Amino acid sequence: MELMADEMADFKTALLELQKRSEQLAEMSIPISTEALEKHLNSFLQKQEAVNEKRNEILKGIDSKLKNARLIPNYLLILLGIAGILALGLVSYFGYKVNENRKGNFELSQMIMESQNKLYEDYFASYPEIQETYCKWLEENK
């Protein structure tokens, strides 16, 4: 019984303490004002706006870089231009050399023909009867 009386006393003190705290909590109300809510909301919106501005700046930078980007880099265009000029120069040089060789070959063949003609003329001058026979033969074959 004594034990039960002690337990009941402890329960009663705990209950009184709980009631006292409950009254204190009821007296102590936290007013939620719209001003505080608006203040916190405005600060949050300002932070969000700052973040959005930074993001927009980054996106504008990326956009401008994409507008100025090229599919073929400048150094590759320069190398291709140099290679094209070099190829054109080589083709021109070799074309000139071929033409020059043709002229030289033509002049050489002209000289050979003239020298052969001179030999024929000298031969026919030495043997006029063969020249007459040759001329007749040419007329018959025409």
VMD Tcl script that builds the backbone (N, CA, C; Angstrom):
set m [mol new atoms 426]
animate dup $m
set s [atomselect $m all]
$s set {name element resname resid chain x y z} {
  {N N MET 1 A 0.816 -1.176 0.000}
  {CA C MET 1 A 0.000 0.000 0.000}
  {C C MET 1 A 0.868 1.251 0.000}
  {N N GLU 2 A 1.886 1.176 0.758}
  {CA C GLU 2 A 2.785 2.307 0.840}
  {C C GLU 2 A 3.394 2.585 -0.535}
  {N N LEU 3 A 3.712 1.514 -1.176}
  {CA C LEU 3 A 4.314 1.646 -2.507}
  {C C LEU 3 A 3.319 2.305 -3.470}
  {N N MET 4 A 2.089 1.888 -3.314}
  {CA C MET 4 A 1.068 2.445 -4.173}
  {C C MET 4 A 0.835 3.913 -3.829}
  {N N ALA 5 A 0.892 4.253 -2.601}
  {CA C ALA 5 A 0.714 5.630 -2.179}
  {C C ALA 5 A 1.847 6.476 -2.723}
  {N N ASP 6 A 3.071 5.957 -2.713}
  {CA C ASP 6 A 4.218 6.686 -3.266}
  {C C ASP 6 A 4.031 6.901 -4.783}
  {N N GLU 7 A 3.596 5.853 -5.422}
  {CA C GLU 7 A 3.387 5.937 -6.874}
  {C C GLU 7 A 2.309 6.956 -7.186}
  {N N MET 8 A 1.243 6.969 -6.397}
  {CA C MET 8 A 0.148 7.896 -6.620}
  {C C MET 8 A 0.623 9.330 -6.384}
  {N N ALA 9 A 1.464 9.509 -5.387}
  {CA C ALA 9 A 1.982 10.848 -5.090}
  {C C ALA 9 A 2.868 11.319 -6.248}
  {N N ASP 10 A 3.712 10.446 -6.729}
  {CA C ASP 10 A 4.586 10.795 -7.855}
  {C C ASP 10 A 3.750 11.120 -9.097}
  {N N PHE 11 A 2.691 10.330 -9.299}
  {CA C PHE 11 A 1.819 10.550 -10.446}
  {C C PHE 11 A 1.142 11.907 -10.331}
  {N N LYS 12 A 0.687 12.241 -9.088}
  {CA C LYS 12 A 0.003 13.498 -8.852}
  {C C LYS 12 A 0.953 14.662 -9.105}
  {N N THR 13 A 2.199 14.564 -8.665}
  {CA C THR 13 A 3.166 15.650 -8.901}
  {C C THR 13 A 3.476 15.794 -10.391}
  {N N ALA 14 A 3.577 14.657 -11.078}
  {CA C ALA 14 A 3.843 14.697 -12.511}
  {C C ALA 14 A 2.678 15.323 -13.253}
  {N N LEU 15 A 1.471 15.001 -12.782}
  {CA C LEU 15 A 0.278 15.542 -13.399}
  {C C LEU 15 A 0.185 17.047 -13.168}
  {N N LEU 16 A 0.511 17.507 -11.960}
  {CA C LEU 16 A 0.503 18.934 -11.660}
  {C C LEU 16 A 1.560 19.676 -12.497}
  {N N GLU 17 A 2.702 19.049 -12.617}
  {CA C GLU 17 A 3.786 19.654 -13.430}
  {C C GLU 17 A 3.336 19.768 -14.881}
  {N N LEU 18 A 2.691 18.741 -15.413}
  {CA C LEU 18 A 2.207 18.738 -16.785}
  {C C LEU 18 A 1.140 19.818 -16.982}
  {N N GLN 19 A 0.285 19.986 -15.987}
  {CA C GLN 19 A -0.759 21.001 -16.077}
  {C C GLN 19 A -0.145 22.401 -16.076}
  {N N LYS 20 A 0.868 22.582 -15.247}
  {CA C LYS 20 A 1.550 23.885 -15.175}
  {C C LYS 20 A 2.207 24.208 -16.512}
  {N N ARG 21 A 2.843 23.237 -17.082}
  {CA C ARG 21 A 3.530 23.443 -18.390}
  {C C ARG 21 A 2.492 23.718 -19.478}
  {N N SER 22 A 1.382 23.026 -19.431}
  {CA C SER 22 A 0.327 23.221 -20.410}
  {C C SER 22 A -0.208 24.644 -20.336}
  {N N GLU 23 A -0.395 25.155 -19.125}
  {CA C GLU 23 A -0.865 26.535 -18.968}
  {C C GLU 23 A 0.167 27.521 -19.498}
  {N N GLN 24 A 1.425 27.242 -19.226}
  {CA C GLN 24 A 2.494 28.132 -19.724}
  {C C GLN 24 A 2.508 28.132 -21.261}
  {N N LEU 25 A 2.298 26.969 -21.832}
  {CA C LEU 25 A 2.297 26.869 -23.293}
  {C C LEU 25 A 1.108 27.611 -23.882}
  {N N ALA 26 A -0.049 27.522 -23.212}
  {CA C ALA 26 A -1.244 28.229 -23.691}
  {C C ALA 26 A -1.044 29.721 -23.590}
  {N N GLU 27 A -0.398 30.204 -22.533}
  {CA C GLU 27 A -0.152 31.632 -22.372}
  {C C GLU 27 A 0.884 32.120 -23.378}
  {N N MET 28 A 1.817 31.274 -23.658}
  {CA C MET 28 A 2.923 31.669 -24.526}
  {C C MET 28 A 2.590 31.287 -25.977}
  {N N SER 29 A 1.879 32.098 -26.685}
  {CA C SER 29 A 1.527 31.788 -28.063}
  {C C SER 29 A 2.503 32.513 -28.999}
  {N N ILE 30 A 2.803 31.875 -30.064}
  {CA C ILE 30 A 3.707 32.468 -31.058}
  {C C ILE 30 A 2.835 33.007 -32.186}
  {N N PRO 31 A 2.781 34.310 -32.300}
  {CA C PRO 31 A 1.922 34.858 -33.348}
  {C C PRO 31 A 2.620 34.750 -34.707}
  {N N ILE 32 A 1.932 34.224 -35.668}
  {CA C ILE 32 A 2.467 34.134 -37.034}
  {C C ILE 32 A 1.921 35.334 -37.776}
  {N N SER 33 A 2.794 36.272 -38.050}
  {CA C SER 33 A 2.347 37.486 -38.726}
  {C C SER 33 A 2.666 37.379 -40.212}
  {N N THR 34 A 1.916 38.055 -41.023}
  {CA C THR 34 A 2.148 38.052 -42.471}
  {C C THR 34 A 3.407 38.832 -42.828}
  {N N GLU 35 A 3.780 39.776 -41.966}
  {CA C GLU 35 A 4.998 40.553 -42.228}
  {C C GLU 35 A 6.227 39.653 -42.207}
  {N N ALA 36 A 6.304 38.799 -41.185}
  {CA C ALA 36 A 7.456 37.905 -41.095}
  {C C ALA 36 A 7.461 36.933 -42.267}
  {N N LEU 37 A 6.294 36.431 -42.626}
  {CA C LEU 37 A 6.189 35.514 -43.753}
  {C C LEU 37 A 6.612 36.196 -45.045}
  {N N GLU 38 A 6.139 37.433 -45.269}
  {CA C GLU 38 A 6.503 38.172 -46.475}
  {C C GLU 38 A 7.998 38.470 -46.512}
  {N N LYS 39 A 8.553 38.794 -45.345}
  {CA C LYS 39 A 9.990 39.094 -45.267}
  {C C LYS 39 A 10.805 37.873 -45.664}
  {N N HIS 40 A 10.457 36.737 -45.107}
  {CA C HIS 40 A 11.195 35.512 -45.446}
  {C C HIS 40 A 10.974 35.120 -46.907}
  {N N LEU 41 A 9.750 35.291 -47.380}
  {CA C LEU 41 A 9.456 34.971 -48.774}
  {C C LEU 41 A 10.216 35.890 -49.719}
  {N N ASN 42 A 10.284 37.189 -49.408}
  {CA C ASN 42 A 11.014 38.144 -50.248}
  {C C ASN 42 A 12.505 37.837 -50.272}
  {N N SER 43 A 13.082 37.497 -49.128}
  {CA C SER 43 A 14.515 37.170 -49.111}
  {C C SER 43 A 14.784 35.913 -49.934}
  {N N PHE 44 A 13.882 34.943 -49.841}
  {CA C PHE 44 A 14.039 33.727 -50.639}
  {C C PHE 44 A 13.926 34.034 -52.129}
  {N N LEU 45 A 12.949 34.873 -52.497}
  {CA C LEU 45 A 12.772 35.225 -53.906}
  {C C LEU 45 A 13.960 36.015 -54.446}
  {N N GLN 46 A 14.555 36.867 -53.622}
  {CA C GLN 46 A 15.742 37.616 -54.054}
  {C C GLN 46 A 16.910 36.671 -54.307}
  {N N LYS 47 A 17.070 35.690 -53.412}
  {CA C LYS 47 A 18.149 34.713 -53.611}
  {C C LYS 47 A 17.917 33.922 -54.901}
  {N N GLN 48 A 16.676 33.532 -55.131}
  {CA C GLN 48 A 16.349 32.791 -56.352}
  {C C GLN 48 A 16.594 33.647 -57.596}
  {N N GLU 49 A 16.273 34.921 -57.515}
  {CA C GLU 49 A 16.486 35.817 -58.643}
  {C C GLU 49 A 17.977 35.974 -58.934}
  {N N ALA 50 A 18.789 36.078 -57.877}
  {CA C ALA 50 A 20.242 36.183 -58.068}
  {C C ALA 50 A 20.778 34.919 -58.730}
  {N N VAL 51 A 20.300 33.777 -58.293}
  {CA C VAL 51 A 20.742 32.510 -58.894}
  {C C VAL 51 A 20.319 32.447 -60.363}
  {N N ASN 52 A 19.099 32.881 -60.646}
  {CA C ASN 52 A 18.616 32.883 -62.039}
  {C C ASN 52 A 19.422 33.832 -62.916}
  {N N GLU 53 A 19.817 34.987 -62.381}
  {CA C GLU 53 A 20.638 35.929 -63.153}
  {C C GLU 53 A 21.996 35.326 -63.482}
  {N N LYS 54 A 22.610 34.655 -62.501}
  {CA C LYS 54 A 23.902 34.003 -62.757}
  {C C LYS 54 A 23.757 32.928 -63.826}
  {N N ARG 55 A 22.680 32.158 -63.727}
  {CA C ARG 55 A 22.442 31.095 -64.704}
  {C C ARG 55 A 22.233 31.693 -66.096}
  {N N ASN 56 A 21.484 32.798 -66.166}
  {CA C ASN 56 A 21.254 33.450 -67.457}
  {C C ASN 56 A 22.546 33.989 -68.050}
  {N N GLU 57 A 23.428 34.554 -67.222}
  {CA C GLU 57 A 24.716 35.045 -67.712}
  {C C GLU 57 A 25.550 33.905 -68.274}
  {N N ILE 58 A 25.562 32.792 -67.559}
  {CA C ILE 58 A 26.325 31.630 -68.036}
  {C C ILE 58 A 25.759 31.128 -69.359}
  {N N LEU 59 A 24.434 31.064 -69.460}
  {CA C LEU 59 A 23.801 30.595 -70.696}
  {C C LEU 59 A 24.053 31.560 -71.855}
  {N N LYS 60 A 24.066 32.875 -71.576}
  {CA C LYS 60 A 24.375 33.842 -72.633}
  {C C LYS 60 A 25.815 33.681 -73.111}
  {N N GLY 61 A 26.736 33.423 -72.177}
  {CA C GLY 61 A 28.128 33.189 -72.552}
  {C C GLY 61 A 28.269 31.955 -73.428}
  {N N ILE 62 A 27.588 30.901 -73.058}
  {CA C ILE 62 A 27.631 29.669 -73.858}
  {C C ILE 62 A 27.021 29.913 -75.232}
  {N N ASP 63 A 25.921 30.648 -75.276}
  {CA C ASP 63 A 25.254 30.950 -76.543}
  {C C ASP 63 A 26.164 31.764 -77.464}
  {N N SER 64 A 26.851 32.755 -76.916}
  {CA C SER 64 A 27.754 33.564 -77.747}
  {C C SER 64 A 28.934 32.731 -78.239}
  {N N LYS 65 A 29.430 31.825 -77.395}
  {CA C LYS 65 A 30.514 30.946 -77.836}
  {C C LYS 65 A 30.045 30.022 -78.950}
  {N N LEU 66 A 28.827 29.544 -78.859}
  {CA C LEU 66 A 28.296 28.671 -79.908}
  {C C LEU 66 A 28.087 29.423 -81.213}
  {N N LYS 67 A 27.691 30.706 -81.123}
  {CA C LYS 67 A 27.514 31.495 -82.340}
  {C C LYS 67 A 28.846 31.729 -83.039}
  {N N ASN 68 A 29.920 31.892 -82.280}
  {CA C ASN 68 A 31.233 32.160 -82.860}
  {C C ASN 68 A 32.011 30.889 -83.172}
  {N N ALA 69 A 31.475 29.742 -82.827}
  {CA C ALA 69 A 32.187 28.482 -83.056}
  {C C ALA 69 A 32.195 28.147 -84.548}
  {N N ARG 70 A 33.256 27.481 -84.977}
  {CA C ARG 70 A 33.388 27.066 -86.367}
  {C C ARG 70 A 33.529 25.564 -86.425}
  {N N LEU 71 A 33.069 25.008 -87.527}
  {CA C LEU 71 A 33.170 23.572 -87.704}
  {C C LEU 71 A 34.609 23.177 -88.032}
  {N N ILE 72 A 35.267 24.000 -88.838}
  {CA C ILE 72 A 36.664 23.740 -89.201}
  {C C ILE 72 A 37.511 24.838 -88.553}
  {N N PRO 73 A 38.513 24.469 -87.756}
  {CA C PRO 73 A 39.342 25.480 -87.092}
  {C C PRO 73 A 40.165 26.297 -88.091}
  {N N ASN 74 A 40.579 27.477 -87.657}
  {CA C ASN 74 A 41.333 28.393 -88.522}
  {C C ASN 74 A 42.652 27.788 -88.988}
  {N N TYR 75 A 43.356 27.106 -88.087}
  {CA C TYR 75 A 44.664 26.572 -88.475}
  {C C TYR 75 A 44.513 25.513 -89.566}
  {N N LEU 76 A 43.414 24.764 -89.550}
  {CA C LEU 76 A 43.188 23.753 -90.583}
  {C C LEU 76 A 42.897 24.421 -91.928}
  {N N LEU 77 A 42.151 25.520 -91.901}
  {CA C LEU 77 A 41.892 26.269 -93.136}
  {C C LEU 77 A 43.189 26.827 -93.715}
  {N N ILE 78 A 44.062 27.327 -92.844}
  {CA C ILE 78 A 45.343 27.865 -93.304}
  {C C ILE 78 A 46.188 26.757 -93.927}
  {N N LEU 79 A 46.237 25.595 -93.273}
  {CA C LEU 79 A 47.011 24.473 -93.820}
  {C C LEU 79 A 46.462 24.022 -95.170}
  {N N LEU 80 A 45.144 23.956 -95.291}
  {CA C LEU 80 A 44.544 23.561 -96.571}
  {C C LEU 80 A 44.843 24.605 -97.657}
  {N N GLY 81 A 44.815 25.884 -97.301}
  {CA C GLY 81 A 45.143 26.930 -98.262}
  {C C GLY 81 A 46.581 26.830 -98.742}
  {N N ILE 82 A 47.494 26.602 -97.795}
  {CA C ILE 82 A 48.908 26.464 -98.167}
  {C C ILE 82 A 49.103 25.247 -99.059}
  {N N ALA 83 A 48.451 24.126 -98.704}
  {CA C ALA 83 A 48.572 22.909 -99.514}
  {C C ALA 83 A 48.004 23.143 -100.912}
  {N N GLY 84 A 46.890 23.871 -101.013}
  {CA C GLY 84 A 46.309 24.167 -102.324}
  {C C GLY 84 A 47.222 25.030 -103.167}
  {N N ILE 85 A 47.802 26.066 -102.562}
  {CA C ILE 85 A 48.721 26.939 -103.293}
  {C C ILE 85 A 49.955 26.160 -103.742}
  {N N LEU 86 A 50.478 25.311 -102.864}
  {CA C LEU 86 A 51.638 24.491 -103.212}
  {C C LEU 86 A 51.306 23.540 -104.355}
  {N N ALA 87 A 50.133 22.903 -104.308}
  {CA C ALA 87 A 49.735 21.979 -105.377}
  {C C ALA 87 A 49.574 22.731 -106.696}
  {N N LEU 88 A 48.960 23.911 -106.654}
  {CA C LEU 88 A 48.789 24.713 -107.865}
  {C C LEU 88 A 50.143 25.115 -108.442}
  {N N GLY 89 A 51.068 25.500 -107.564}
  {CA C GLY 89 A 52.416 25.858 -108.024}
  {C C GLY 89 A 53.132 24.686 -108.657}
  {N N LEU 90 A 53.014 23.504 -108.048}
  {CA C LEU 90 A 53.670 22.321 -108.617}
  {C C LEU 90 A 53.073 21.936 -109.964}
  {N N VAL 91 A 51.747 22.004 -110.076}
  {CA C VAL 91 A 51.106 21.677 -111.357}
  {C C VAL 91 A 51.544 22.676 -112.423}
  {N N SER 92 A 51.616 23.940 -112.070}
  {CA C SER 92 A 52.059 24.958 -113.039}
  {C C SER 92 A 53.505 24.718 -113.454}
  {N N TYR 93 A 54.356 24.419 -112.492}
  {CA C TYR 93 A 55.776 24.196 -112.795}
  {C C TYR 93 A 55.954 22.996 -113.716}
  {N N PHE 94 A 55.290 21.892 -113.361}
  {CA C PHE 94 A 55.448 20.692 -114.192}
  {C C PHE 94 A 54.798 20.879 -115.570}
  {N N GLY 95 A 53.704 21.613 -115.642}
  {CA C GLY 95 A 53.100 21.911 -116.946}
  {C C GLY 95 A 54.045 22.745 -117.802}
  {N N TYR 96 A 54.696 23.719 -117.197}
  {CA C TYR 96 A 55.664 24.541 -117.922}
  {C C TYR 96 A 56.834 23.692 -118.419}
  {N N LYS 97 A 57.316 22.804 -117.552}
  {CA C LYS 97 A 58.452 21.954 -117.939}
  {C C LYS 97 A 58.071 21.023 -119.088}
  {N N VAL 98 A 56.876 20.459 -119.050}
  {CA C VAL 98 A 56.430 19.567 -120.125}
  {C C VAL 98 A 56.338 20.335 -121.430}
  {N N ASN 99 A 55.780 21.535 -121.379}
  {CA C ASN 99 A 55.660 22.359 -122.587}
  {C C ASN 99 A 57.040 22.720 -123.129}
  {N N GLU 100 A 57.936 23.046 -122.231}
  {CA C GLU 100 A 59.306 23.384 -122.648}
  {C C GLU 100 A 59.997 22.179 -123.291}
  {N N ASN 101 A 59.784 21.006 -122.700}
  {CA C ASN 101 A 60.379 19.786 -123.279}
  {C C ASN 101 A 59.789 19.492 -124.652}
  {N N ARG 102 A 58.493 19.736 -124.826}
  {CA C ARG 102 A 57.882 19.523 -126.150}
  {C C ARG 102 A 58.504 20.448 -127.190}
  {N N LYS 103 A 58.683 21.696 -126.799}
  {CA C LYS 103 A 59.314 22.643 -127.730}
  {C C LYS 103 A 60.728 22.199 -128.069}
  {N N GLY 104 A 61.454 21.764 -127.047}
  {CA C GLY 104 A 62.827 21.298 -127.287}
  {C C GLY 104 A 62.848 20.073 -128.174}
  {N N ASN 105 A 61.911 19.145 -127.923}
  {CA C ASN 105 A 61.843 17.938 -128.765}
  {C C ASN 105 A 61.464 18.299 -130.195}
  {N N PHE 106 A 60.549 19.278 -130.352}
  {CA C PHE 106 A 60.164 19.695 -131.693}
  {C C PHE 106 A 61.344 20.319 -132.425}
  {N N GLU 107 A 62.082 21.178 -131.738}
  {CA C GLU 107 A 63.254 21.808 -132.350}
  {C C GLU 107 A 64.300 20.755 -132.714}
  {N N LEU 108 A 64.464 19.760 -131.835}
  {CA C LEU 108 A 65.425 18.690 -132.106}
  {C C LEU 108 A 64.997 17.880 -133.317}
  {N N SER 109 A 63.712 17.568 -133.412}
  {CA C SER 109 A 63.239 16.802 -134.574}
  {C C SER 109 A 63.371 17.640 -135.848}
  {N N GLN 110 A 63.154 18.953 -135.747}
  {CA C GLN 110 A 63.350 19.844 -136.902}
  {C C GLN 110 A 64.813 19.805 -137.359}
  {N N MET 111 A 65.719 19.864 -136.390}
  {CA C MET 111 A 67.153 19.831 -136.728}
  {C C MET 111 A 67.527 18.502 -137.373}
  {N N ILE 112 A 66.951 17.414 -136.849}
  {CA C ILE 112 A 67.249 16.095 -137.433}
  {C C ILE 112 A 66.719 16.026 -138.849}
  {N N MET 113 A 65.478 16.521 -139.043}
  {CA C MET 113 A 64.894 16.500 -140.392}
  {C C MET 113 A 65.729 17.355 -141.348}
  {N N GLU 114 A 66.155 18.517 -140.898}
  {CA C GLU 114 A 66.961 19.387 -141.751}
  {C C GLU 114 A 68.292 18.747 -142.082}
  {N N SER 115 A 68.889 18.085 -141.073}
  {CA C SER 115 A 70.174 17.434 -141.343}
  {C C SER 115 A 69.995 16.260 -142.302}
  {N N GLN 116 A 68.875 15.539 -142.160}
  {CA C GLN 116 A 68.629 14.439 -143.096}
  {C C GLN 116 A 68.367 14.984 -144.496}
  {N N ASN 117 A 67.590 16.085 -144.566}
  {CA C ASN 117 A 67.345 16.712 -145.872}
  {C C ASN 117 A 68.646 17.164 -146.515}
  {N N LYS 118 A 69.543 17.703 -145.706}
  {CA C LYS 118 A 70.829 18.159 -146.236}
  {C C LYS 118 A 71.630 16.969 -146.746}
  {N N LEU 119 A 71.572 15.855 -145.992}
  {CA C LEU 119 A 72.264 14.645 -146.448}
  {C C LEU 119 A 71.674 14.148 -147.769}
  {N N TYR 120 A 70.325 14.189 -147.869}
  {CA C TYR 120 A 69.680 13.756 -149.119}
  {C C TYR 120 A 70.067 14.679 -150.267}
  {N N GLU 121 A 70.087 15.987 -149.966}
  {CA C GLU 121 A 70.448 16.929 -151.022}
  {C C GLU 121 A 71.889 16.710 -151.481}
  {N N ASP 122 A 72.775 16.496 -150.518}
  {CA C ASP 122 A 74.183 16.241 -150.882}
  {C C ASP 122 A 74.307 14.953 -151.696}
  {N N TYR 123 A 73.533 13.951 -151.277}
  {CA C TYR 123 A 73.588 12.662 -151.976}
  {C C TYR 123 A 73.046 12.810 -153.387}
  {N N PHE 124 A 71.886 13.510 -153.517}
  {CA C PHE 124 A 71.311 13.698 -154.842}
  {C C PHE 124 A 72.182 14.602 -155.719}
  {N N ALA 125 A 72.915 15.548 -155.073}
  {CA C ALA 125 A 73.826 16.402 -155.844}
  {C C ALA 125 A 74.981 15.569 -156.389}
  {N N SER 126 A 75.378 14.554 -155.628}
  {CA C SER 126 A 76.479 13.692 -156.078}
  {C C SER 126 A 76.006 12.743 -157.168}
  {N N TYR 127 A 74.746 12.284 -157.075}
  {CA C TYR 127 A 74.210 11.319 -158.035}
  {C C TYR 127 A 72.909 11.861 -158.636}
  {N N PRO 128 A 72.984 12.688 -159.660}
  {CA C PRO 128 A 71.789 13.287 -160.245}
  {C C PRO 128 A 70.875 12.277 -160.939}
  {N N GLU 129 A 71.396 11.191 -161.459}
  {CA C GLU 129 A 70.550 10.201 -162.122}
  {C C GLU 129 A 69.629 9.493 -161.124}
  {N N ILE 130 A 70.082 9.320 -159.881}
  {CA C ILE 130 A 69.261 8.689 -158.850}
  {C C ILE 130 A 68.156 9.662 -158.438}
  {N N GLN 131 A 68.469 10.954 -158.457}
  {CA C GLN 131 A 67.468 11.948 -158.096}
  {C C GLN 131 A 66.336 11.924 -159.107}
  {N N GLU 132 A 66.650 11.811 -160.405}
  {CA C GLU 132 A 65.617 11.771 -161.440}
  {C C GLU 132 A 64.744 10.525 -161.271}
  {N N THR 133 A 65.346 9.413 -160.969}
  {CA C THR 133 A 64.606 8.169 -160.776}
  {C C THR 133 A 63.712 8.277 -159.543}
  {N N TYR 134 A 64.216 8.893 -158.531}
  {CA C TYR 134 A 63.451 9.059 -157.281}
  {C C TYR 134 A 62.249 9.977 -157.520}
  {N N CYS 135 A 62.441 11.047 -158.271}
  {CA C CYS 135 A 61.353 11.977 -158.562}
  {C C CYS 135 A 60.271 11.291 -159.386}
  {N N LYS 136 A 60.649 10.477 -160.344}
  {CA C LYS 136 A 59.664 9.723 -161.119}
  {C C LYS 136 A 58.891 8.756 -160.246}
  {N N TRP 137 A 59.595 8.113 -159.393}
  {CA C TRP 137 A 58.940 7.143 -158.477}
  {C C TRP 137 A 57.928 7.844 -157.581}
  {N N LEU 138 A 58.272 9.045 -157.094}
  {CA C LEU 138 A 57.361 9.811 -156.246}
  {C C LEU 138 A 56.097 10.192 -157.006}
  {N N GLU 139 A 56.231 10.601 -158.278}
  {CA C GLU 139 A 55.079 10.993 -159.070}
  {C C GLU 139 A 54.174 9.811 -159.369}
  {N N GLU 140 A 54.753 8.643 -159.557}
  {CA C GLU 140 A 53.951 7.452 -159.818}
  {C C GLU 140 A 53.152 7.016 -158.590}
  {N N ASN 141 A 53.693 7.239 -157.413}
  {CA C ASN 141 A 53.036 6.792 -156.166}
  {C C ASN 141 A 52.012 7.802 -155.664}
  {N N LYS 142 A 51.924 8.941 -156.267}
  {CA C LYS 142 A 50.958 9.944 -155.796}
  {C C LYS 142 A 49.620 9.540 -156.154}
}
mol reanalyze $m
mol bondsrecalc $m
mol representation Tube
mol addrep $m
